[in-house]
Amino acid sequence: MALNGGSGTRSMEIDSGGVTIHVEVTGEGRSVMLLHGFPDSGALWRHQVPVLADAGFQVIVPDLRGFGASGVPEEVDAYSMIHSVGDVVAILDHLGLERAHIVGHDLGSALAWAFGAFLPDRVDHLVTLSVGQASSFRAAGIAQLSLSWYVFFFQFVGVAEQWLSADGWANYREWSDHPDTEAIIARWEATGSLTAGLNWYRANITPEGWVAPPLDLPLVQAPTMGVWSSGDFALTEVQMSGSGDYVAGPWRYERIEGPGHWMQLEAPDEVNRLLVDFLPA
């Protein structure tokens, strides 16, 4: 993981129920944990880490299970949200922290929403980028459903892997338009971890879940900020802007004009400004 955190960055391996979670910690002060999503690693936050550390935070950046330098369980069920929530708990416990600011993006945002709902005593402030609360996501209707076609396609074990990697990863390149495409492909080819990333979808977002009654999740108690970027190819604005209905604490919505799904890389200054403004240091 290359976070550009400087000489003050500490790397550690934390055991979470038998799965090793790689974590890097930079700076000192009030703690903030940054949770990446698919297909990233903690390197996604490389433009945020030094800014937050300079602003007086202890910045905690894990590679989520199945990504980066963390463990890669084989079973699909090992990627269910309950295990990932447990990983966040294991990190906080290892560092001796009762609570922290939690910031998530993509699948890491879904994890942040779940963590904030079920473990309110361990969340200071919550920030979710791109992905809204689960019930708000479902309520976005057919517009969001059509953009989420890939979630259903990823359920086909082997077929999705073959489609993404065919012809030198041509389909993945065209679909994602990720700023770090070459580094991500190189990691998949070196570690064979593409299936692990897809297993996050297979374990948590099944086709049956779209028609089943929505889960009655507890309201998030922490002050929460949702951020959506206008160029996002996979997510509608309403699924994020409507998430305030599921927050009992103070709610703030921010829209960033221009960048696509990976706003941390495409508009880092704006993301950094919002984080530093919202999170108490």
GIWO-V803950 format. One record per helix or strand of 3 or more residues. SS is the DSSP state (a for helix, b for strand). FROM is the first residue (numbers start at 1). LEN is the number of residues. If there is no record, write none. Layout:
{{SS FROM LEN} {SS FROM LEN}}
This chain:
{{a 6 3} {b 9 8} {b 19 8} {b 30 6} {a 42 13} {b 57 6} {a 76 4} {a 81 14} {b 100 6} {a 107 12} {a 120 3} {b 123 7} {a 134 6} {a 141 7} {a 149 5} {a 159 18} {a 181 11} {a 194 11} {a 207 4} {b 223 7} {a 237 10} {b 251 6} {a 263 4} {a 268 11}}
